[in-house]
Amino acid sequence: MRKTGQIDYVELPSKDIEVTKKFFSEAFGWSFVGYGPDYVAIEGAGLNGGFYKSEKVSQTGNGSVLVVIYSSELESTLGSVKSAGGRIVQEIFSFPGGRRFHFCDPNGNEYAVWSE
């Protein structure tokens, strides 16, 4: 149930919508609903959102928000990200509460994956 004040939707930049769809479907099993050539909604990612056509990239070095994806099998997910064309920008490391790695998708946007 939606509630006032809760984050409801996240929109992320994508230089190439088709490349984005291919990468995230291969790496994480997400599916998409298209809304024209410049926008696609994400399905199956755990949070509502979408990708919009943009030449800009989202990276923490630019002060961008970091989208963090959960995985119960961190090493396996690392392999899936690499196989799908992701670039690892920070190998698996420990932090209080778990372990994670950071990667850039083929468009150059930075994400992280974490596990307990």
Secondary structure, DSSP 8 states (H G I E B T S, - for coil): ---TTS---EEEEES-HHHHHHHHHHHH--EEEE-STTEEEEESSSS-EEEEE-S----GGGT---EEEE-SSHHHHHHHHHHTT-EEEEEEEEETTEEEEEEE-TTS-EEEEEE-
